[in-house]
Amino acid sequence: MNFSFIDSRSGSATCVLEINHKKFEFHPSFHSDALGDFVSYLASIHPLCKLSWKEGAFHKINGGIHWQTGPSLLNWEFKRDFEDLEIIIIEKQNFTVDRKVNTHLPKIIVKTTCKFDDFVLCVIKEVDRVIKHEAF
């Protein structure tokens, strides 16, 4: 399993998710805080998030997050079942960019399950790398 987030500083980033022997590449634009939203959403489903000392740090996010990727939106949704994590990524139409209805959307890009702890560790390592090497 691998998760990487490369800030290209050219209007979009590159996110690569390798999971269950499949590789997916996404290009979220800088119209939103893609990595920040992703990490906050992942933290919101962590069991420690319910402790009182965490109040205000991360709020439960229902329905997932959206990444703007130009003409479409990527909806990330996590469903946690104790130690397993179901990851669902759906490509949806971005009506703020294109009002003409695309009959091919929404489309499920990823629907897979992995170990929650393994995924969190993978993301934490990448966030650490981003902070050390790509921070302004």
One Martini backbone bead per residue (centre of mass of N, CA, C, O) as a GRO file, in nm:
protein
  136
    1MET     BB    1   0.099   0.035   0.020
    2ASN     BB    2   0.025   0.371  -0.117
    3PHE     BB    3   0.084   0.728  -0.045
    4SER     BB    4   0.081   1.023  -0.253
    5PHE     BB    5   0.179   1.387  -0.238
    6ILE     BB    6   0.225   1.620  -0.502
    7ASP     BB    7   0.339   1.945  -0.526
    8SER     BB    8   0.345   2.130  -0.830
    9ARG     BB    9   0.266   2.445  -0.838
   10SER     BB   10   0.044   2.442  -1.115
   11GLY     BB   11  -0.272   2.395  -0.988
   12SER     BB   12  -0.179   2.098  -0.912
   13ALA     BB   13  -0.182   1.779  -0.791
   14THR     BB   14  -0.042   1.455  -0.693
   15CYS     BB   15  -0.221   1.150  -0.644
   16VAL     BB   16  -0.119   0.832  -0.508
   17LEU     BB   17  -0.289   0.512  -0.511
   18GLU     BB   18  -0.184   0.207  -0.357
   19ILE     BB   19  -0.411  -0.079  -0.375
   20ASN     BB   20  -0.446  -0.398  -0.415
   21HIS     BB   21  -0.263  -0.390  -0.688
   22LYS     BB   22  -0.348  -0.082  -0.738
   23LYS     BB   23  -0.341   0.218  -0.947
   24PHE     BB   24  -0.397   0.568  -0.859
   25GLU     BB   25  -0.462   0.890  -1.022
   26PHE     BB   26  -0.466   1.230  -0.902
   27HIS     BB   27  -0.578   1.598  -0.965
   28PRO     BB   28  -0.590   1.827  -0.750
   29SER     BB   29  -0.682   2.130  -0.695
   30PHE     BB   30  -0.640   2.470  -0.547
   31HIS     BB   31  -0.957   2.517  -0.460
   32SER     BB   32  -0.850   2.331  -0.231
   33ASP     BB   33  -0.769   2.136   0.066
   34ALA     BB   34  -0.697   1.830   0.002
   35LEU     BB   35  -0.504   1.725   0.225
   36GLY     BB   36  -0.643   1.850   0.471
   37ASP     BB   37  -0.921   1.718   0.427
   38PHE     BB   38  -0.822   1.426   0.429
   39VAL     BB   39  -0.697   1.421   0.715
   40SER     BB   40  -0.950   1.515   0.869
   41TYR     BB   41  -1.131   1.283   0.779
   42LEU     BB   42  -0.960   1.052   0.888
   43ALA     BB   43  -0.957   1.156   1.185
   44SER     BB   44  -1.277   1.149   1.227
   45ILE     BB   45  -1.264   0.809   1.240
   46HIS     BB   46  -1.107   0.807   1.487
   47PRO     BB   47  -1.142   0.703   1.810
   48LEU     BB   48  -0.980   0.947   1.953
   49CYS     BB   49  -1.173   1.180   1.859
   50LYS     BB   50  -1.376   1.137   2.119
   51LEU     BB   51  -1.206   1.281   2.294
   52SER     BB   52  -1.202   1.568   2.476
   53TRP     BB   53  -0.911   1.674   2.380
   54LYS     BB   54  -1.028   1.679   2.065
   55GLU     BB   55  -1.205   1.898   2.080
   56GLY     BB   56  -1.211   2.086   1.774
   57ALA     BB   57  -1.010   1.949   1.583
   58PHE     BB   58  -1.217   1.710   1.486
   59HIS     BB   59  -1.485   1.664   1.291
   60LYS     BB   60  -1.738   1.501   1.189
   61ILE     BB   61  -1.760   1.364   0.857
   62ASN     BB   62  -2.022   1.356   0.638
   63GLY     BB   63  -1.999   1.209   0.311
   64GLY     BB   64  -1.730   1.328   0.280
   65ILE     BB   65  -1.510   1.440   0.024
   66HIS     BB   66  -1.400   1.698  -0.206
   67TRP     BB   67  -1.233   1.705  -0.518
   68GLN     BB   68  -1.100   1.920  -0.737
   69THR     BB   69  -1.052   1.815  -1.106
   70GLY     BB   70  -1.209   2.021  -1.269
   71PRO     BB   71  -1.467   1.872  -1.439
   72SER     BB   72  -1.446   1.720  -1.160
   73LEU     BB   73  -1.534   1.515  -0.881
   74LEU     BB   74  -1.398   1.378  -0.580
   75ASN     BB   75  -1.534   1.128  -0.374
   76TRP     BB   76  -1.456   1.065  -0.043
   77GLU     BB   77  -1.507   0.749   0.138
   78PHE     BB   78  -1.531   0.634   0.476
   79LYS     BB   79  -1.553   0.295   0.622
   80ARG     BB   80  -1.561   0.178   0.948
   81ASP     BB   81  -1.461  -0.164   1.077
   82PHE     BB   82  -1.264  -0.126   1.300
   83GLU     BB   83  -0.989  -0.257   1.123
   84ASP     BB   84  -1.153  -0.171   0.878
   85LEU     BB   85  -1.139  -0.006   0.545
   86GLU     BB   86  -1.350   0.167   0.340
   87ILE     BB   87  -1.294   0.273   0.001
   88ILE     BB   88  -1.456   0.548  -0.171
   89ILE     BB   89  -1.444   0.654  -0.519
   90ILE     BB   90  -1.616   0.926  -0.680
   91GLU     BB   91  -1.711   1.041  -0.986
   92LYS     BB   92  -1.822   1.375  -1.044
   93GLN     BB   93  -1.997   1.634  -1.134
   94ASN     BB   94  -1.903   1.978  -1.211
   95PHE     BB   95  -2.136   2.232  -1.229
   96THR     BB   96  -1.939   2.487  -1.215
   97VAL     BB   97  -1.800   2.400  -1.499
   98ASP     BB   98  -2.035   2.184  -1.608
   99ARG     BB   99  -2.377   2.182  -1.712
  100LYS     BB  100  -2.351   1.946  -1.882
  101VAL     BB  101  -2.466   1.639  -1.886
  102ASN     BB  102  -2.306   1.348  -1.764
  103THR     BB  103  -2.385   1.010  -1.822
  104HIS     BB  104  -2.103   0.882  -1.685
  105LEU     BB  105  -2.213   1.024  -1.429
  106PRO     BB  106  -2.146   0.856  -1.186
  107LYS     BB  107  -1.822   0.697  -1.084
  108ILE     BB  108  -1.655   0.423  -0.980
  109ILE     BB  109  -1.313   0.396  -0.897
  110VAL     BB  110  -1.318   0.309  -0.584
  111LYS     BB  111  -1.356  -0.023  -0.412
  112THR     BB  112  -1.216  -0.088  -0.093
  113THR     BB  113  -1.016  -0.286   0.139
  114CYS     BB  114  -0.849  -0.220   0.454
  115LYS     BB  115  -0.631  -0.144   0.692
  116PHE     BB  116  -0.650   0.114   0.894
  117ASP     BB  117  -0.361   0.136   1.017
  118ASP     BB  118  -0.206   0.116   0.748
  119PHE     BB  119  -0.327   0.369   0.617
  120VAL     BB  120  -0.252   0.577   0.830
  121LEU     BB  121   0.053   0.531   0.819
  122CYS     BB  122   0.086   0.604   0.522
  123VAL     BB  123  -0.020   0.898   0.550
  124ILE     BB  124   0.173   1.000   0.772
  125LYS     BB  125   0.434   0.964   0.610
  126GLU     BB  126   0.352   1.165   0.385
  127VAL     BB  127   0.303   1.414   0.556
  128ASP     BB  128   0.589   1.425   0.667
  129ARG     BB  129   0.725   1.463   0.392
  130VAL     BB  130   0.581   1.721   0.310
  131ILE     BB  131   0.674   1.896   0.546
  132LYS     BB  132   0.989   1.855   0.498
  133HIS     BB  133   0.995   1.901   0.153
  134GLU     BB  134   0.721   2.102   0.065
  135ALA     BB  135   0.732   2.328   0.235
  136PHE     BB  136   0.751   2.675   0.234
   0.00000   0.00000   0.00000
